[in-house]
Amino acid sequence: MKIGTVTGSVWATRKAACLQGQTFLVVNVEEGPIVAADQVGAGVGDRVLLATGTVASRYCMDAPVDAAVVAILDPEG
């Protein structure tokens, strides 16, 4: 799992049937920006928890994704 900050979104006019209705976000993590399927309604500026690899695919009903936003983190304080 990784922690990152949402910096934007990705729009696709055409995508695989298993990805219809799926929102994709650009998340900045330590290694650089990645695209993740949003499962929780995150927005720009949110700190999020990402599931990656096979776990992300299973979380997204076996859709072909490498990363999924699974939580919005509360501000530190």
PDB file of N, CA, C and O in Angstrom:
ATOM      1  N   MET A   1       0.842  -1.175   0.000  1.00  0.00           N
ATOM      2  CA  MET A   1       0.000   0.000   0.000  1.00  0.00           C
ATOM      3  C   MET A   1       0.887   1.238   0.000  1.00  0.00           C
ATOM      4  O   MET A   1       2.019   1.225   0.484  1.00  0.00           O
ATOM      5  N   LYS A   2       0.337   2.293  -0.554  1.00  0.00           N
ATOM      6  CA  LYS A   2       1.075   3.550  -0.660  1.00  0.00           C
ATOM      7  C   LYS A   2       0.182   4.702  -0.210  1.00  0.00           C
ATOM      8  O   LYS A   2      -1.045   4.605  -0.236  1.00  0.00           O
ATOM      9  N   ILE A   3       0.823   5.792   0.201  1.00  0.00           N
ATOM     10  CA  ILE A   3       0.113   7.020   0.538  1.00  0.00           C
ATOM     11  C   ILE A   3       0.513   8.066  -0.492  1.00  0.00           C
ATOM     12  O   ILE A   3       1.689   8.193  -0.833  1.00  0.00           O
ATOM     13  N   GLY A   4      -0.470   8.816  -0.986  1.00  0.00           N
ATOM     14  CA  GLY A   4      -0.186   9.844  -1.967  1.00  0.00           C
ATOM     15  C   GLY A   4      -1.195  10.971  -1.885  1.00  0.00           C
ATOM     16  O   GLY A   4      -2.114  10.946  -1.066  1.00  0.00           O
ATOM     17  N   THR A   5      -1.011  11.969  -2.753  1.00  0.00           N
ATOM     18  CA  THR A   5      -1.901  13.122  -2.823  1.00  0.00           C
ATOM     19  C   THR A   5      -2.476  13.214  -4.227  1.00  0.00           C
ATOM     20  O   THR A   5      -1.746  13.142  -5.215  1.00  0.00           O
ATOM     21  N   VAL A   6      -3.789  13.375  -4.303  1.00  0.00           N
ATOM     22  CA  VAL A   6      -4.458  13.492  -5.599  1.00  0.00           C
ATOM     23  C   VAL A   6      -4.117  14.853  -6.206  1.00  0.00           C
ATOM     24  O   VAL A   6      -4.287  15.892  -5.567  1.00  0.00           O
ATOM     25  N   THR A   7      -3.626  14.829  -7.464  1.00  0.00           N
ATOM     26  CA  THR A   7      -3.247  16.067  -8.145  1.00  0.00           C
ATOM     27  C   THR A   7      -4.103  16.360  -9.367  1.00  0.00           C
ATOM     28  O   THR A   7      -4.014  17.450  -9.933  1.00  0.00           O
ATOM     29  N   GLY A   8      -4.926  15.416  -9.781  1.00  0.00           N
ATOM     30  CA  GLY A   8      -5.761  15.637 -10.959  1.00  0.00           C
ATOM     31  C   GLY A   8      -6.546  14.394 -11.314  1.00  0.00           C
ATOM     32  O   GLY A   8      -6.580  13.419 -10.562  1.00  0.00           O
ATOM     33  N   SER A   9      -7.181  14.447 -12.482  1.00  0.00           N
ATOM     34  CA  SER A   9      -7.944  13.295 -12.946  1.00  0.00           C
ATOM     35  C   SER A   9      -7.600  13.007 -14.393  1.00  0.00           C
ATOM     36  O   SER A   9      -7.011  13.838 -15.085  1.00  0.00           O
ATOM     37  N   VAL A  10      -7.976  11.812 -14.843  1.00  0.00           N
ATOM     38  CA  VAL A  10      -7.734  11.389 -16.212  1.00  0.00           C
ATOM     39  C   VAL A  10      -9.089  11.078 -16.837  1.00  0.00           C
ATOM     40  O   VAL A  10      -9.908  10.384 -16.235  1.00  0.00           O
ATOM     41  N   TRP A  11      -9.326  11.589 -18.040  1.00  0.00           N
ATOM     42  CA  TRP A  11     -10.582  11.351 -18.748  1.00  0.00           C
ATOM     43  C   TRP A  11     -10.311  10.467 -19.949  1.00  0.00           C
ATOM     44  O   TRP A  11      -9.310  10.645 -20.642  1.00  0.00           O
ATOM     45  N   ALA A  12     -11.192   9.519 -20.198  1.00  0.00           N
ATOM     46  CA  ALA A  12     -11.089   8.646 -21.367  1.00  0.00           C
ATOM     47  C   ALA A  12     -12.429   8.625 -22.089  1.00  0.00           C
ATOM     48  O   ALA A  12     -13.458   8.341 -21.475  1.00  0.00           O
ATOM     49  N   THR A  13     -12.430   8.923 -23.382  1.00  0.00           N
ATOM     50  CA  THR A  13     -13.674   8.892 -24.140  1.00  0.00           C
ATOM     51  C   THR A  13     -14.073   7.462 -24.486  1.00  0.00           C
ATOM     52  O   THR A  13     -15.251   7.175 -24.701  1.00  0.00           O
ATOM     53  N   ARG A  14     -13.093   6.571 -24.539  1.00  0.00           N
ATOM     54  CA  ARG A  14     -13.364   5.154 -24.782  1.00  0.00           C
ATOM     55  C   ARG A  14     -12.511   4.338 -23.827  1.00  0.00           C
ATOM     56  O   ARG A  14     -11.343   4.648 -23.594  1.00  0.00           O
ATOM     57  N   LYS A  15     -13.112   3.289 -23.277  1.00  0.00           N
ATOM     58  CA  LYS A  15     -12.361   2.399 -22.399  1.00  0.00           C
ATOM     59  C   LYS A  15     -13.001   1.019 -22.398  1.00  0.00           C
ATOM     60  O   LYS A  15     -14.128   0.849 -22.861  1.00  0.00           O
ATOM     61  N   ALA A  16     -12.280   0.043 -21.880  1.00  0.00           N
ATOM     62  CA  ALA A  16     -12.768  -1.325 -21.829  1.00  0.00           C
ATOM     63  C   ALA A  16     -14.088  -1.385 -21.067  1.00  0.00           C
ATOM     64  O   ALA A  16     -14.313  -0.611 -20.137  1.00  0.00           O
ATOM     65  N   ALA A  17     -14.949  -2.298 -21.463  1.00  0.00           N
ATOM     66  CA  ALA A  17     -16.278  -2.420 -20.847  1.00  0.00           C
ATOM     67  C   ALA A  17     -16.193  -2.571 -19.328  1.00  0.00           C
ATOM     68  O   ALA A  17     -17.030  -2.023 -18.610  1.00  0.00           O
ATOM     69  N   CYS A  18     -15.203  -3.300 -18.831  1.00  0.00           N
ATOM     70  CA  CYS A  18     -15.087  -3.515 -17.387  1.00  0.00           C
ATOM     71  C   CYS A  18     -14.682  -2.254 -16.637  1.00  0.00           C
ATOM     72  O   CYS A  18     -14.712  -2.231 -15.406  1.00  0.00           O
ATOM     73  N   LEU A  19     -14.304  -1.203 -17.365  1.00  0.00           N
ATOM     74  CA  LEU A  19     -13.910   0.061 -16.734  1.00  0.00           C
ATOM     75  C   LEU A  19     -14.967   1.152 -16.898  1.00  0.00           C
ATOM     76  O   LEU A  19     -14.759   2.279 -16.450  1.00  0.00           O
ATOM     77  N   GLN A  20     -16.090   0.837 -17.528  1.00  0.00           N
ATOM     78  CA  GLN A  20     -17.152   1.822 -17.703  1.00  0.00           C
ATOM     79  C   GLN A  20     -17.628   2.325 -16.343  1.00  0.00           C
ATOM     80  O   GLN A  20     -17.838   1.534 -15.424  1.00  0.00           O
ATOM     81  N   GLY A  21     -17.797   3.629 -16.217  1.00  0.00           N
ATOM     82  CA  GLY A  21     -18.249   4.229 -14.971  1.00  0.00           C
ATOM     83  C   GLY A  21     -17.160   4.412 -13.932  1.00  0.00           C
ATOM     84  O   GLY A  21     -17.422   4.932 -12.848  1.00  0.00           O
ATOM     85  N   GLN A  22     -15.949   3.996 -14.243  1.00  0.00           N
ATOM     86  CA  GLN A  22     -14.830   4.094 -13.309  1.00  0.00           C
ATOM     87  C   GLN A  22     -14.155   5.453 -13.445  1.00  0.00           C
ATOM     88  O   GLN A  22     -13.935   5.918 -14.564  1.00  0.00           O
ATOM     89  N   THR A  23     -13.825   6.095 -12.337  1.00  0.00           N
ATOM     90  CA  THR A  23     -13.095   7.368 -12.320  1.00  0.00           C
ATOM     91  C   THR A  23     -11.625   7.086 -12.076  1.00  0.00           C
ATOM     92  O   THR A  23     -11.275   6.246 -11.247  1.00  0.00           O
ATOM     93  N   PHE A  24     -10.763   7.792 -12.800  1.00  0.00           N
ATOM     94  CA  PHE A  24      -9.320   7.642 -12.633  1.00  0.00           C
ATOM     95  C   PHE A  24      -8.709   8.946 -12.143  1.00  0.00           C
ATOM     96  O   PHE A  24      -9.024  10.023 -12.648  1.00  0.00           O
ATOM     97  N   LEU A  25      -7.837   8.834 -11.160  1.00  0.00           N
ATOM     98  CA  LEU A  25      -7.174   9.996 -10.578  1.00  0.00           C
ATOM     99  C   LEU A  25      -5.671   9.902 -10.748  1.00  0.00           C
ATOM    100  O   LEU A  25      -5.105   8.810 -10.754  1.00  0.00           O
ATOM    101  N   VAL A  26      -5.025  11.056 -10.888  1.00  0.00           N
ATOM    102  CA  VAL A  26      -3.572  11.123 -10.860  1.00  0.00           C
ATOM    103  C   VAL A  26      -3.178  11.339  -9.405  1.00  0.00           C
ATOM    104  O   VAL A  26      -3.600  12.307  -8.771  1.00  0.00           O
ATOM    105  N   VAL A  27      -2.367  10.427  -8.886  1.00  0.00           N
ATOM    106  CA  VAL A  27      -1.950  10.493  -7.484  1.00  0.00           C
ATOM    107  C   VAL A  27      -0.436  10.595  -7.446  1.00  0.00           C
ATOM    108  O   VAL A  27       0.269   9.780  -8.041  1.00  0.00           O
ATOM    109  N   ASN A  28       0.057  11.604  -6.739  1.00  0.00           N
ATOM    110  CA  ASN A  28       1.497  11.795  -6.594  1.00  0.00           C
ATOM    111  C   ASN A  28       1.972  10.998  -5.382  1.00  0.00           C
ATOM    112  O   ASN A  28       1.585  11.284  -4.249  1.00  0.00           O
ATOM    113  N   VAL A  29       2.812   9.998  -5.630  1.00  0.00           N
ATOM    114  CA  VAL A  29       3.413   9.195  -4.568  1.00  0.00           C
ATOM    115  C   VAL A  29       4.915   9.442  -4.578  1.00  0.00           C
ATOM    116  O   VAL A  29       5.424  10.183  -5.419  1.00  0.00           O
ATOM    117  N   GLU A  30       5.612   8.827  -3.655  1.00  0.00           N
ATOM    118  CA  GLU A  30       7.052   9.050  -3.519  1.00  0.00           C
ATOM    119  C   GLU A  30       7.814   8.803  -4.821  1.00  0.00           C
ATOM    120  O   GLU A  30       8.762   9.524  -5.131  1.00  0.00           O
ATOM    121  N   GLU A  31       7.405   7.793  -5.579  1.00  0.00           N
ATOM    122  CA  GLU A  31       8.099   7.420  -6.814  1.00  0.00           C
ATOM    123  C   GLU A  31       7.729   8.300  -8.000  1.00  0.00           C
ATOM    124  O   GLU A  31       8.375   8.228  -9.045  1.00  0.00           O
ATOM    125  N   GLY A  32       6.700   9.130  -7.855  1.00  0.00           N
ATOM    126  CA  GLY A  32       6.223   9.971  -8.946  1.00  0.00           C
ATOM    127  C   GLY A  32       4.732   9.771  -9.148  1.00  0.00           C
ATOM    128  O   GLY A  32       4.105   9.022  -8.398  1.00  0.00           O
ATOM    129  N   PRO A  33       4.152  10.426 -10.148  1.00  0.00           N
ATOM    130  CA  PRO A  33       2.698  10.328 -10.348  1.00  0.00           C
ATOM    131  C   PRO A  33       2.284   8.980 -10.915  1.00  0.00           C
ATOM    132  O   PRO A  33       2.986   8.404 -11.747  1.00  0.00           O
ATOM    133  N   ILE A  34       1.123   8.472 -10.454  1.00  0.00           N
ATOM    134  CA  ILE A  34       0.537   7.261 -11.003  1.00  0.00           C
ATOM    135  C   ILE A  34      -0.960   7.495 -11.192  1.00  0.00           C
ATOM    136  O   ILE A  34      -1.534   8.402 -10.588  1.00  0.00           O
ATOM    137  N   VAL A  35      -1.579   6.686 -12.020  1.00  0.00           N
ATOM    138  CA  VAL A  35      -3.022   6.750 -12.234  1.00  0.00           C
ATOM    139  C   VAL A  35      -3.657   5.634 -11.418  1.00  0.00           C
ATOM    140  O   VAL A  35      -3.212   4.487 -11.463  1.00  0.00           O
ATOM    141  N   ALA A  36      -4.701   5.982 -10.672  1.00  0.00           N
ATOM    142  CA  ALA A  36      -5.372   5.007  -9.808  1.00  0.00           C
ATOM    143  C   ALA A  36      -6.884   5.084 -10.007  1.00  0.00           C
ATOM    144  O   ALA A  36      -7.448   6.160 -10.209  1.00  0.00           O
ATOM    145  N   ALA A  37      -7.517   3.931  -9.945  1.00  0.00           N
ATOM    146  CA  ALA A  37      -8.981   3.877  -9.988  1.00  0.00           C
ATOM    147  C   ALA A  37      -9.519   4.361  -8.648  1.00  0.00           C
ATOM    148  O   ALA A  37      -9.087   3.897  -7.593  1.00  0.00           O
ATOM    149  N   ASP A  38     -10.461   5.293  -8.694  1.00  0.00           N
ATOM    150  CA  ASP A  38     -11.002   5.870  -7.459  1.00  0.00           C
ATOM    151  C   ASP A  38     -12.205   5.067  -6.982  1.00  0.00           C
ATOM    152  O   ASP A  38     -13.188   4.932  -7.710  1.00  0.00           O
ATOM    153  N   GLN A  39     -12.134   4.535  -5.766  1.00  0.00           N
ATOM    154  CA  GLN A  39     -13.218   3.743  -5.200  1.00  0.00           C
ATOM    155  C   GLN A  39     -13.963   4.456  -4.086  1.00  0.00           C
ATOM    156  O   GLN A  39     -14.944   3.929  -3.562  1.00  0.00           O
ATOM    157  N   VAL A  40     -13.504   5.664  -3.712  1.00  0.00           N
ATOM    158  CA  VAL A  40     -14.074   6.323  -2.531  1.00  0.00           C
ATOM    159  C   VAL A  40     -14.506   7.778  -2.759  1.00  0.00           C
ATOM    160  O   VAL A  40     -14.940   8.433  -1.812  1.00  0.00           O
ATOM    161  N   GLY A  41     -14.403   8.291  -3.962  1.00  0.00           N
ATOM    162  CA  GLY A  41     -14.828   9.665  -4.222  1.00  0.00           C
ATOM    163  C   GLY A  41     -13.829  10.717  -3.798  1.00  0.00           C
ATOM    164  O   GLY A  41     -14.220  11.790  -3.339  1.00  0.00           O
ATOM    165  N   ALA A  42     -12.544  10.433  -3.943  1.00  0.00           N
ATOM    166  CA  ALA A  42     -11.501  11.389  -3.573  1.00  0.00           C
ATOM    167  C   ALA A  42     -11.460  12.540  -4.577  1.00  0.00           C
ATOM    168  O   ALA A  42     -11.956  12.430  -5.699  1.00  0.00           O
ATOM    169  N   GLY A  43     -10.853  13.646  -4.141  1.00  0.00           N
ATOM    170  CA  GLY A  43     -10.727  14.810  -5.004  1.00  0.00           C
ATOM    171  C   GLY A  43      -9.336  15.407  -4.932  1.00  0.00           C
ATOM    172  O   GLY A  43      -8.509  14.989  -4.122  1.00  0.00           O
ATOM    173  N   VAL A  44      -9.087  16.376  -5.778  1.00  0.00           N
ATOM    174  CA  VAL A  44      -7.784  17.034  -5.823  1.00  0.00           C
ATOM    175  C   VAL A  44      -7.428  17.577  -4.441  1.00  0.00           C
ATOM    176  O   VAL A  44      -8.245  18.222  -3.783  1.00  0.00           O
ATOM    177  N   GLY A  45      -6.206  17.309  -4.016  1.00  0.00           N
ATOM    178  CA  GLY A  45      -5.715  17.775  -2.723  1.00  0.00           C
ATOM    179  C   GLY A  45      -5.874  16.759  -1.602  1.00  0.00           C
ATOM    180  O   GLY A  45      -5.244  16.902  -0.554  1.00  0.00           O
ATOM    181  N   ASP A  46      -6.701  15.734  -1.796  1.00  0.00           N
ATOM    182  CA  ASP A  46      -6.891  14.718  -0.753  1.00  0.00           C
ATOM    183  C   ASP A  46      -5.656  13.829  -0.627  1.00  0.00           C
ATOM    184  O   ASP A  46      -5.056  13.430  -1.625  1.00  0.00           O
ATOM    185  N   ARG A  47      -5.285  13.525   0.631  1.00  0.00           N
ATOM    186  CA  ARG A  47      -4.272  12.493   0.896  1.00  0.00           C
ATOM    187  C   ARG A  47      -5.003  11.170   0.911  1.00  0.00           C
ATOM    188  O   ARG A  47      -6.011  11.021   1.603  1.00  0.00           O
ATOM    189  N   VAL A  48      -4.501  10.198   0.146  1.00  0.00           N
ATOM    190  CA  VAL A  48      -5.221   8.944  -0.023  1.00  0.00           C
ATOM    191  C   VAL A  48      -4.315   7.741   0.217  1.00  0.00           C
ATOM    192  O   VAL A  48      -3.089   7.824   0.148  1.00  0.00           O
ATOM    193  N   LEU A  49      -4.971   6.623   0.502  1.00  0.00           N
ATOM    194  CA  LEU A  49      -4.302   5.340   0.647  1.00  0.00           C
ATOM    195  C   LEU A  49      -4.585   4.541  -0.604  1.00  0.00           C
ATOM    196  O   LEU A  49      -5.735   4.419  -1.024  1.00  0.00           O
ATOM    197  N   LEU A  50      -3.529   3.991  -1.206  1.00  0.00           N
ATOM    198  CA  LEU A  50      -3.650   3.222  -2.436  1.00  0.00           C
ATOM    199  C   LEU A  50      -3.366   1.744  -2.196  1.00  0.00           C
ATOM    200  O   LEU A  50      -2.415   1.392  -1.498  1.00  0.00           O
ATOM    201  N   ALA A  51      -4.187   0.893  -2.773  1.00  0.00           N
ATOM    202  CA  ALA A  51      -3.864  -0.523  -2.885  1.00  0.00           C
ATOM    203  C   ALA A  51      -3.235  -0.689  -4.258  1.00  0.00           C
ATOM    204  O   ALA A  51      -3.682  -0.064  -5.220  1.00  0.00           O
ATOM    205  N   THR A  52      -2.213  -1.516  -4.365  1.00  0.00           N
ATOM    206  CA  THR A  52      -1.531  -1.681  -5.639  1.00  0.00           C
ATOM    207  C   THR A  52      -1.434  -3.154  -6.014  1.00  0.00           C
ATOM    208  O   THR A  52      -1.621  -4.044  -5.185  1.00  0.00           O
ATOM    209  N   GLY A  53      -1.137  -3.380  -7.290  1.00  0.00           N
ATOM    210  CA  GLY A  53      -0.936  -4.741  -7.784  1.00  0.00           C
ATOM    211  C   GLY A  53      -2.215  -5.557  -7.820  1.00  0.00           C
ATOM    212  O   GLY A  53      -3.295  -5.026  -8.083  1.00  0.00           O
ATOM    213  N   THR A  54      -2.088  -6.837  -7.557  1.00  0.00           N
ATOM    214  CA  THR A  54      -3.213  -7.763  -7.619  1.00  0.00           C
ATOM    215  C   THR A  54      -4.340  -7.363  -6.674  1.00  0.00           C
ATOM    216  O   THR A  54      -5.515  -7.531  -7.002  1.00  0.00           O
ATOM    217  N   VAL A  55      -3.991  -6.841  -5.516  1.00  0.00           N
ATOM    218  CA  VAL A  55      -5.005  -6.407  -4.544  1.00  0.00           C
ATOM    219  C   VAL A  55      -5.887  -5.319  -5.151  1.00  0.00           C
ATOM    220  O   VAL A  55      -7.104  -5.345  -4.968  1.00  0.00           O
ATOM    221  N   ALA A  56      -5.301  -4.372  -5.863  1.00  0.00           N
ATOM    222  CA  ALA A  56      -6.076  -3.304  -6.492  1.00  0.00           C
ATOM    223  C   ALA A  56      -7.034  -3.877  -7.525  1.00  0.00           C
ATOM    224  O   ALA A  56      -8.191  -3.462  -7.595  1.00  0.00           O
ATOM    225  N   SER A  57      -6.572  -4.808  -8.310  1.00  0.00           N
ATOM    226  CA  SER A  57      -7.419  -5.429  -9.324  1.00  0.00           C
ATOM    227  C   SER A  57      -8.594  -6.158  -8.692  1.00  0.00           C
ATOM    228  O   SER A  57      -9.720  -6.052  -9.177  1.00  0.00           O
ATOM    229  N   ARG A  58      -8.352  -6.880  -7.638  1.00  0.00           N
ATOM    230  CA  ARG A  58      -9.425  -7.604  -6.949  1.00  0.00           C
ATOM    231  C   ARG A  58     -10.415  -6.643  -6.302  1.00  0.00           C
ATOM    232  O   ARG A  58     -11.620  -6.892  -6.301  1.00  0.00           O
ATOM    233  N   TYR A  59      -9.905  -5.547  -5.756  1.00  0.00           N
ATOM    234  CA  TYR A  59     -10.768  -4.548  -5.117  1.00  0.00           C
ATOM    235  C   TYR A  59     -11.700  -3.917  -6.151  1.00  0.00           C
ATOM    236  O   TYR A  59     -12.821  -3.526  -5.827  1.00  0.00           O
ATOM    237  N   CYS A  60     -11.234  -3.822  -7.385  1.00  0.00           N
ATOM    238  CA  CYS A  60     -12.023  -3.216  -8.471  1.00  0.00           C
ATOM    239  C   CYS A  60     -12.755  -4.277  -9.288  1.00  0.00           C
ATOM    240  O   CYS A  60     -12.930  -4.116 -10.496  1.00  0.00           O
ATOM    241  N   MET A  61     -13.180  -5.350  -8.646  1.00  0.00           N
ATOM    242  CA  MET A  61     -13.929  -6.425  -9.295  1.00  0.00           C
ATOM    243  C   MET A  61     -13.176  -7.014 -10.479  1.00  0.00           C
ATOM    244  O   MET A  61     -13.749  -7.224 -11.549  1.00  0.00           O
ATOM    245  N   ASP A  62     -11.897  -7.279 -10.281  1.00  0.00           N
ATOM    246  CA  ASP A  62     -11.021  -7.903 -11.273  1.00  0.00           C
ATOM    247  C   ASP A  62     -10.838  -7.094 -12.552  1.00  0.00           C
ATOM    248  O   ASP A  62     -10.524  -7.656 -13.602  1.00  0.00           O
ATOM    249  N   ALA A  63     -11.032  -5.779 -12.474  1.00  0.00           N
ATOM    250  CA  ALA A  63     -10.734  -4.911 -13.614  1.00  0.00           C
ATOM    251  C   ALA A  63      -9.208  -4.796 -13.744  1.00  0.00           C
ATOM    252  O   ALA A  63      -8.492  -4.929 -12.752  1.00  0.00           O
ATOM    253  N   PRO A  64      -8.717  -4.553 -14.948  1.00  0.00           N
ATOM    254  CA  PRO A  64      -7.270  -4.486 -15.164  1.00  0.00           C
ATOM    255  C   PRO A  64      -6.664  -3.163 -14.680  1.00  0.00           C
ATOM    256  O   PRO A  64      -6.308  -2.309 -15.491  1.00  0.00           O
ATOM    257  N   VAL A  65      -6.550  -2.997 -13.373  1.00  0.00           N
ATOM    258  CA  VAL A  65      -5.953  -1.795 -12.793  1.00  0.00           C
ATOM    259  C   VAL A  65      -4.750  -2.181 -11.930  1.00  0.00           C
ATOM    260  O   VAL A  65      -4.715  -3.268 -11.353  1.00  0.00           O
ATOM    261  N   ASP A  66      -3.773  -1.288 -11.846  1.00  0.00           N
ATOM    262  CA  ASP A  66      -2.575  -1.516 -11.034  1.00  0.00           C
ATOM    263  C   ASP A  66      -2.625  -0.793  -9.703  1.00  0.00           C
ATOM    264  O   ASP A  66      -1.859  -1.115  -8.795  1.00  0.00           O
ATOM    265  N   ALA A  67      -3.531   0.197  -9.570  1.00  0.00           N
ATOM    266  CA  ALA A  67      -3.637   0.958  -8.326  1.00  0.00           C
ATOM    267  C   ALA A  67      -5.085   1.391  -8.128  1.00  0.00           C
ATOM    268  O   ALA A  67      -5.785   1.728  -9.083  1.00  0.00           O
ATOM    269  N   ALA A  68      -5.522   1.375  -6.865  1.00  0.00           N
ATOM    270  CA  ALA A  68      -6.884   1.803  -6.536  1.00  0.00           C
ATOM    271  C   ALA A  68      -6.857   2.642  -5.265  1.00  0.00           C
ATOM    272  O   ALA A  68      -6.204   2.280  -4.287  1.00  0.00           O
ATOM    273  N   VAL A  69      -7.571   3.762  -5.287  1.00  0.00           N
ATOM    274  CA  VAL A  69      -7.737   4.587  -4.085  1.00  0.00           C
ATOM    275  C   VAL A  69      -8.757   3.883  -3.212  1.00  0.00           C
ATOM    276  O   VAL A  69      -9.900   3.681  -3.620  1.00  0.00           O
ATOM    277  N   VAL A  70      -8.336   3.501  -1.987  1.00  0.00           N
ATOM    278  CA  VAL A  70      -9.232   2.746  -1.093  1.00  0.00           C
ATOM    279  C   VAL A  70      -9.605   3.521   0.167  1.00  0.00           C
ATOM    280  O   VAL A  70     -10.466   3.073   0.924  1.00  0.00           O
ATOM    281  N   ALA A  71      -8.977   4.675   0.410  1.00  0.00           N
ATOM    282  CA  ALA A  71      -9.311   5.473   1.590  1.00  0.00           C
ATOM    283  C   ALA A  71      -8.837   6.901   1.401  1.00  0.00           C
ATOM    284  O   ALA A  71      -7.818   7.154   0.759  1.00  0.00           O
ATOM    285  N   ILE A  72      -9.598   7.837   1.976  1.00  0.00           N
ATOM    286  CA  ILE A  72      -9.170   9.234   2.074  1.00  0.00           C
ATOM    287  C   ILE A  72      -8.673   9.408   3.501  1.00  0.00           C
ATOM    288  O   ILE A  72      -9.401   9.128   4.454  1.00  0.00           O
ATOM    289  N   LEU A  73      -7.447   9.864   3.650  1.00  0.00           N
ATOM    290  CA  LEU A  73      -6.837   9.971   4.980  1.00  0.00           C
ATOM    291  C   LEU A  73      -7.221  11.295   5.645  1.00  0.00           C
ATOM    292  O   LEU A  73      -7.318  12.333   4.989  1.00  0.00           O
ATOM    293  N   ASP A  74      -7.434  11.233   6.947  1.00  0.00           N
ATOM    294  CA  ASP A  74      -7.716  12.435   7.721  1.00  0.00           C
ATOM    295  C   ASP A  74      -6.450  13.267   7.821  1.00  0.00           C
ATOM    296  O   ASP A  74      -5.343  12.728   7.821  1.00  0.00           O
ATOM    297  N   PRO A  75      -6.616  14.592   7.907  1.00  0.00           N
ATOM    298  CA  PRO A  75      -5.436  15.458   8.070  1.00  0.00           C
ATOM    299  C   PRO A  75      -4.699  15.099   9.364  1.00  0.00           C
ATOM    300  O   PRO A  75      -5.316  14.731  10.363  1.00  0.00           O
ATOM    301  N   GLU A  76      -3.387  15.211   9.325  1.00  0.00           N
ATOM    302  CA  GLU A  76      -2.608  14.953  10.534  1.00  0.00           C
ATOM    303  C   GLU A  76      -2.871  16.073  11.528  1.00  0.00           C
ATOM    304  O   GLU A  76      -3.054  17.230  11.152  1.00  0.00           O
ATOM    305  N   GLY A  77      -2.886  15.707  12.789  1.00  0.00           N
ATOM    306  CA  GLY A  77      -3.120  16.772  13.749  1.00  0.00           C
ATOM    307  C   GLY A  77      -3.275  16.314  15.095  1.00  0.00           C
ATOM    308  O   GLY A  77      -3.479  17.121  16.001  1.00  0.00           O
TER     309      GLY A  77
END
